[in-house]
Amino acid sequence: MKTKILTFLVISFLSVLSVSGQNSTKKINPVGSWKFEAPYAPEGYTTGTIVIGFSEKKHTATIAFSGLEEKLSGGNVKVENDSLIFSVFVEGNDVVVSLKFEDSTKMSGKAVYSGGELPLTLTKNTKSTELK
């Protein structure tokens, strides 16, 4: 009888540790300026900056392509667990950007538009936090 109780307690203890360990993953804060690279995107859209902000209890996203002065605002910005998703309207195309955090300074994912799917990589800028 004592063996069964001891076994039950050990299993219960390990189960609690396992569940609490899964819930203690560190949440990464995406707010800041991120340099992006999309090597297979059309010319003029392969590099730039994405700024993620937080205002009025929601996240915002703004994208600027290198060599272009226009800044585009992202819509439907969602940050959940280890993912960042938003959409942006570029030259008549609705582009959905879906990213996963690799760590606090790197993200990777894809941009999906009517012409297909493009891989993206983002690296957090440590010097600047705003588009200039």
TADAGI-V922811 format. One record per backbone hydrogen bond with DSSP energy under -1.0 kcal/mol. CO is the residue of the C=O (numbers start at 1). NH is the residue of the N-H. If there is no record, write none. Layout:
[[CO NH] [CO NH]]
//
This chain:
[[1 5] [2 6] [3 7] [4 8] [5 9] [6 10] [7 11] [8 12] [9 13] [10 14] [11 15] [12 16] [13 17] [14 18] [15 19] [16 20] [17 21] [18 22] [19 23] [32 52] [33 125] [34 50] [35 123] [36 48] [37 121] [38 41] [42 45] [46 38] [47 66] [48 36] [49 64] [50 34] [51 62] [52 32] [53 60] [55 58] [58 55] [60 53] [61 74] [62 51] [63 72] [64 49] [65 68] [72 63] [75 87] [78 85] [80 83] [82 101] [83 80] [84 99] [85 78] [86 97] [87 75] [88 95] [90 93] [93 90] [95 88] [96 112] [97 86] [98 110] [99 84] [100 108] [105 124] [106 102] [106 103] [107 122] [108 100] [109 120] [110 98] [111 118] [112 96] [113 116] [116 113] [118 111] [120 109] [121 37] [122 107] [123 35]]
//
